[in-house]
Amino acid sequence: MNMNISGEIIKRLRIERGWTQEHLAHLASVSARTIQRVEKTGICDLETRSALAAVFQVNATQLDGEKKIEQTKPPQNTASR
């Protein structure tokens, strides 16, 4: 089943991490061509959407572009030295 997500969000999240399209493809277990297509058109299947959400550690619905991206962050060490 094909669906639309925000290619701009995928590209922004990838660039923020300093990843190439090839590196993201490897992490998501998809082809580099798939990443290129998603970034350009926003069209992907449900499995690719889920894989990208897992790689970016966000809720899959946030990739649709309608909600603000809230990423999972490791806890900060607030103890003083």
C-alpha positions in Angstrom: 0.0 0.0 0.0 1.5 3.3 -1.1 1.2 6.3 1.1 2.4 9.9 1.2 4.8 11.3 3.8 6.7 14.5 3.8 9.9 14.1 1.7 11.1 17.4 3.1 11.0 16.1 6.7 12.9 12.9 5.7 15.5 15.0 4.0 15.8 17.5 6.9 16.1 14.7 9.5 18.8 13.0 7.4 20.8 16.1 6.8 20.6 17.1 10.5 22.4 13.9 11.3 24.9 14.3 8.6 23.8 11.1 6.8 24.0 10.5 3.1 21.0 9.0 1.3 23.0 5.7 1.0 23.7 5.6 4.7 20.0 6.2 5.6 19.0 3.5 3.1 21.4 1.1 4.8 20.0 1.9 8.2 16.4 1.5 7.0 17.2 -1.6 5.0 15.9 -0.1 1.8 17.6 0.9 -1.5 19.2 4.3 -2.0 16.7 4.8 -4.9 13.9 4.4 -2.4 15.3 7.2 -0.2 15.7 9.4 -3.3 12.1 8.8 -4.3 10.8 9.4 -0.8 12.7 12.7 -0.5 11.5 13.8 -4.0 7.9 12.6 -4.1 7.0 11.6 -0.5 5.6 8.3 -1.8 6.5 5.1 0.0 5.0 2.0 1.3 3.9 1.3 4.9 7.0 -0.8 5.6 9.4 1.9 4.5 7.5 4.5 6.5 7.8 2.4 9.6 11.5 1.7 9.0 12.3 5.4 8.5 10.4 6.3 11.7 12.4 3.6 13.6 15.7 4.9 12.3 14.8 8.5 13.2 13.3 7.4 16.5 10.0 9.3 15.9 6.3 8.3 15.7 5.5 7.2 12.1 2.6 9.7 11.9 5.0 12.5 12.5 6.6 11.8 9.1 3.3 12.9 7.4 4.3 16.5 8.1 1.2 17.5 10.0 2.6 17.2 13.5 5.8 18.6 15.1 8.6 16.1 15.2 9.4 15.1 18.8 12.5 12.9 18.8 13.4 10.5 21.5 16.5 11.8 23.3 18.7 10.1 25.8 18.4 11.5 29.3 20.9 14.3 30.1 23.3 13.9 32.9 22.4 16.8 35.2 24.7 15.8 38.1 27.3 18.4 39.0 31.0 17.6 39.3 
